[in-house]
């Protein structure tokens, strides 16, 4: 305390320069979060291949040392939460995002958050395109005779500064 001003002491740091809170968060992220980037179709196919081979292994052996999936990947390929940003910029990318959510979002309890522009000028993607892609994904699953579900999409927040393209944060749930 100097002249009535309290100067807080900085929190103690560990050998890596992290506070205890940062260290706990870092450990939690390592234990429970999977980060993915790149082509979503390729990533989805890899997840489907890994989870199906993991399921085959578990039915043929009880040996825990045969695990092929990293511990943070769900063995069934279904996630509690999927975050996506700028992945609906074209009709193709909107369909790829819809397909990824369709394949990998846990039914009823999983939630996807998609940050997107309302409309991508020149390439045609955006919120409406993505919602249409989700509807088409529902229809395709029904045609294939797969489990029936529907997507519930809610606009959580609209970012409109009156000058630039309107952006939206969408919440997506897959309901059976």
Secondary structure by P-SEA (a helix, b strand, c coil): ccccbbbbcccccccccccaaaaaaaaaaaccbbbbbccaaaaaaaaaaaaaaaaaaaaaccccccccccccccccccccbbbbccccccaaaaaaaaaaaacccccccbbbbbbbccccccccccaaaaaaaaaaaaaaaaaaccbbbbbbbbbcbbbbcccccbbbbbbbbbcc
